[in-house]
Amino acid sequence: MAENEKSCALCDDEHDLQDSHLLPKHFYKYIDRMKKKGTKTQFKTDGNRLNNLGRQVTQYLLGKNCEGRFSTYGEDYCAKLIAPRPNEMPIIYDHLKGLKDSSLYAKDVPGLESKKIYYLALSIIWRASQEGWPNYNSISLPEEDSLAIKDYLLSDGAPNFPAGYYLEVSVSPPTDIWTTTFPTCLKDGTIFFNYNHLEFHIKKDQFLFDLYSHPNQGAVPIIYKLNSERSKNLMAGQMRAYKNATASKKVVILGQNSGNTED
C-alpha cells in the first residue's frame, strides 16, 4: 500500500502521513549538539550491532494534525525543559532541586507543567508500540491499554488518563557520558527510556495511579524521584551492553582505537 493510502495510526483518519520520529526530533538534535568535536553519535541496534547514527529513527506513521497534536501537548514544552545549556544542566533540573530530600508530587513543583511531561511520555511509549521502526523491536502493550492510551492522546491534554498508568521521572547522577535509550520493557513490567540524566519509568499500578492523580497531589499521575542506586545500575547495564556490542565499520568504541572494529 502506498504511503498516501495509509491512514494515520493515531486518529485513523488523516492520509497525508509525515515522516514521524520514534523519539521527538529535539532529542536527536540535542544529542548531536552535545557530542564531542570529532566524534559521532552511536546507536546500538536490537541485533547488538553498534552503528554510527546516520539518520534519525523514523517511519511514515502520523498525519500532520496528529504530529501537531504531539508537539502542542508535550514535545514543544519539554524541548525547552531538557535543552542543553553551556556549563549548566537543563532547565528541568532547576525545578527538581527538592529531590535531594524527598519525592515530589505534581503539586510540589508548580513551575512544571506535569500534564505535558506525562503526555510526552505516554506519546513515546505509544509510538514505541507501533510496528515498522527500523532497527528497533516494538514494545508490546495489552490491546485494551493501547486503546486507552490512544484515546488519552487524542483527548488533547484532557485529564482522561489511561487507568493505572503513572509516570515516575528520576534524575540520575551526572556523568561525562550522554546516553539515550529507546523505550524498553524491564523485567518488572516497567517501560523505561531515558534522555541523558533524565529517566522516564512508566508503570501500571492502580493504587499508586489513584494516589498520584488525586487532586491533593496535583491531579496528574506523576511522581518525581531520586533513586541513585537504581540509576547507577541502569547506567552500568547500558555500558555493559555497549561494550559487548559488535562494532560495525567506522564505529570507534569508547576507549579503543579505530582499528578495533569489524567490517
N, C-alpha and C positions, 0 to 999 in steps of 0.2 A: 504494500500500500504506500502511495506517495505521501511525503510529509504533509502536504497541504490537504490531504484527505483524512488525516487522523484528527481526532478531537482532543482537546485539552484534557490531560489526565486528572485535573482537579475539578473543573466545572462541567466537563463532558459536553461542552457547547462550542467553544471557540475552535477555529480550524487554522488560524494564522499562527502556527506554532513558532516559538522562539527557541534559540539555542540555549537551553536552561542549564544553570550550574548546579552541581551536586552540593557544593558549599557555596555560600554567597561569594560573588566575584571579588568583593573587597578583601576577603580572607586571602585569596591568592595574591592580590595586589600588595597587601601589607607584608606578606611573607617575602615576596620578591624584593620589596623595599629594604627589608631588614637583613638580607643575606650579605655576607662579607664580600667585598670587592674581589672579583676574580673567581668567585665560587658559583655553583649552580644549585638551584632548588632541586632536591632529590625526592623521589616518590617510590615507596615500596608497594608493589602490587600484591594482590591476594595470592598470586602464584610464587611469592617470595623472591621476586626479581626486583632489583634496585635499579631504577632508571632516573635519568635526568628528566625533570618535568618539562617537556617540550610545549605542552599546551594544557589548558585547564580541563578538568573533567566535566564534560557537558553532554547533553543529548537534547533532541527536539522533544520537549515534554509539555510545556505550558504555553497557553495563549498569552497574548500581550496584556490583556486585562489582569490575568492572574499573576503574571510576572510583576505588574504594578501593585497588585494587592500585597504580595510578599514584601515588596520594597516599602510600601506605605506603613504597614502594620508591624514591621520588625526590622528589616535589613537596614534601612536608611538611618534609623535611630542607633542601632547597635554598631553601625560602621563608625560613628563618631565616638562611641564609648571605648572601642578597642583600637582605635587608630594609634600607631606608634608615635611617640613624642621624643625628640632628641634628649638623651640623657635622663629621661623620666619614664615611668610606667604609664600605660594608657589611662585615660580619664576614669574609667570604671574603678580603678584601684583607689582613687581619692574618696569614693563613696563607701568603700568596703574596709576602711581602716579599723572599724569596730570589730572586725573578725578576729583581732588579736585576743579578744577576751571571750567572745561568745558567738553563737549563731545569730543570724539576723533574719527576721521576717520582712515581708514587703513593707509593712508599716514602719519598720525601723530605719529604712533607707528611702525617705520620701523624695529624695533627689533623683532616684532612679525610677524610670517607667517600667516597673516589673512586668506589666502585661505585655509590653513589646519584647522583652527579653524572653519571656515564656513563649510568645508567638513565634519568635525566631527559632527557638529550639525545637518546637513541635513541627514547624515547617521543614526543618532539616531532616528530622527522623522520618517524616512522611516521604520526602524526596528519596531518602535512602532506601525506603521500602519498595520503590518502583524499579522494575526491571529495565535493563538496557544500558546501564552505565558502563563505559569502557574501563577495563582494569579494576573493576570493583564488583564484589558479590553483594547483592542487595540484602538488607536485613529482612527478617520475617516478622510481621505483625499479625495477630489474630484478626480475621476479617471484620469482626464486629468492632474491634478497637480501631482498625484502619478507617472504617467508615465514620466512626465518632470523631477521629482526628480530622478527617476530611471535612466534615460538617463544621467543626470548630474553625478551621482555616477559612472556610467560605463565609463565616459569620462576620468577617471584617472587624475583628477585635472585640466582639461582644463576649461577655463572660460565660459562655456556654462551654466550659472546659470539658474535655473528654474525661469521663468519670474515672477516678483512680489515678490518673497520670499527674505526677508532680515533678517539679524540676529542682534539682539541687545544684547550685552554682558554687564551685570551690575555686579558691585561689591557691595555686601551688607555689612552693618556694622558687625565687628567681634562679635561673641558671644561664650559662653562656650559650646554650643550645636552644633554638626555637623549634618546636615541633607542632604539627597539626595532625590530628587523627580523624579519618573519616568515621562516621558512625559505625559502631560495632556492638554486638551483644555480648556482655560479660556472663560468666558462669552463673551469677545470681539473678540473671534476667535484666539487669540494668542495661540501658542503652547509653553508651558513652561516646563522646567526642570531645576534642579539646582544640583550643587555639592558643598557642604559646603557653602562658602560665594560667590560663583560664579554662577550667574544666566544667563540662556540662554532663550531669548524670540524670537521665530521665528514668524514673521508676514508677511502678504501679503498686499502690498501697492505698486502699480506700480510707483507712483510718488517718494516715498522715495527709492524704489529699484533703479530707474534711477539715483537719486541724489547720493546715497552712492556708486554705482558701476561705477560712472563716473571716467574716468582716472585722473581727477584733485583731486579726493578724495581718490585715491588708487586703483581703479578698482576692488574692492571687495564689494559686498552688505552687509556691516557690519558696525555697529556703536558701540562704547564703551561709556557707560553712567554711571552716578551715580544718582540713584533715591532712596534716603534714605527712603522717606515716603512709597513708593511702597514696598520696601524691608521689612520694618517693618511690613506692613500689610500682606505681604505674609508669613513672619515668624510667625506672630500671628495666621494666619489661619492654618498653619501647626501644631502649638502647640495645637490649639483647636481641630483639627481633631485627633491628637494623644491622647489627654486626654479623648476624647469622644469615642475612640475605645474600643472594648471589648477585654481585655487581655486574651490570651489563656494560657493554663497551662504552668508554669515555666517562664512566662514573668513577669518581675518586672517593673512596670511603674515608671518613674522618680518621686521621692518624696514619693513613697509608699513602704511598706514592702512586703515581699514575700507572705504574707497571703492574699493579696487583688487581687487574680487572679481567673479566672474560669478554670474548667477542660475542 
